[in-house]
């Protein structure tokens, strides 16, 4: 059995804990008992015992397994990194920025972050390179990457283009038949908005993901690769920069939830003018929030 196998590594870790809970000089129970206790096969147990003997944590003498010493941190074996997709990396990166409150100007350590996000360093380099096209990150002259802001003009252009794309999606959405999947999706989103509204005092940070899901659902009714790509940029620019300004984050998110609910009802009316008005109101608020965030952090020209 390969010792890089996940089952082996987990069993090894469990066995270290078991040994540390016993006295030096005490004898471990039989392979059958250990296999039952750890929920693995006897083959795995034998491999683990052999490794512990190699590490001088136990001494194997026939069937006797004598505990020789306590384990150290260096005895632990790390699970191999589980590689993730670019889509999952985007979600984790956004969540890291939001939850860890990463400020603009932060240097991005590829070696550390590749371990944190469970991706190969070259994958992370490619990801940062793709973000650099939009000014989210920039490459430093001497190598490496840094999180970067952008100007008010950039924010205005981005917001205006967002309006063009989303109103096009709204026009398509209100004309869809009642049995289209979008209507059931909007029902679910409405319930998620109402639930978040009830716990807004403690969970207002959760709005970013809900906002992304809401606008992604609206734009999903138009099959267009550019709209799909743009939606990623919305997540990595709008929601990230919204978090810079912490002064009224809870209030802003509560207001945005209520605008979303009005927006959903307007879409259900199948009246494009009504839906357009709700969309324009909400997107204008988003634009003001983004510009306010930039101003609060001196990112205006």
Buried (B, 14 or more C-beta within 10 A) or exposed (E): EEEEBEBBBBBBBBBBEBBEEEEEEEBBEEBEEBBEEBEBBEEBBBBBBEBBBEBEBBBBEEEEBBBBBEBEEEBEBEEEEEEBEEEEBBBBBBEBBBEEEBEBEBEBEBEEBBBEBBBEEEBBBBBBEBBBEBBBBEBEEEEEBBBBBBEBEBBEEBBEEBBEBBBBBBBBBBEBEEEEEBBEBBEEBBEBBEEBBEEBEEBBBBBBBBBBBBBBBBBBBBEEEEBEEBBBBBBBBBBBBBBBBEEEBBEBBBBBBEBBBBBBBBBBEEEBEBBBBBBBBBBEBBBEBBBBBBEBBEBEE
